[in-house]
Amino acid sequence: METKEVLLQLRTEKGFSQEELAEKVMVTRQAVSRWETGETTPNTETLKLLSKLYGVSINTLLGSPRQLICQCCGMPLQDSLISKEKDGSFNEDYCQWCYHDETFTYNNMDDLINTCVPHMVAQGFSEEQARDYMKGMLPNLKHWKKS
């Protein structure tokens, strides 16, 4: 879906008129109309407000142009799994299990691997395949690069 379609769908699902939405995010009704026709897109600060208001990530608001993955464990992210900051805003870099309330759950790669391997085995990997996959993938993720 394109951004304009996502914005229209979310507004109508919440039952807001263009005027009501405009008041909530401090823009004009005409700005909302231009977003929904595709003439313009909301600026970064407005996208943050819309993200909080609708409970979806900015990535979703923009029509999901990229597949998000947790930069700690490598799990593909959907809005329901994305971590949040203390202020309620989404942190699109991490899942809710790896990062919560501005704190990382895993600071040791072996602890994370030991947690993930049983889940991967349940999905059909052998334990050896799961461990090898995690050991190869994790060092490439943001959380582990900075460690």
Secondary structure, 3 states (H helix, E strand, C coil): CCHHHHHHHHHHHHCCCHHHHHHHHCCCHHHHHHHHHCCCCCCHHHHHHHHHHHCCCHHHHCCCCCCCECCCCCCECCHHHEEECCCCCEEEEEECCCEECCEECCCCHHHHHHHHHHHHHHCCCCHHHHHHHHHHHHHHCHHHHCC
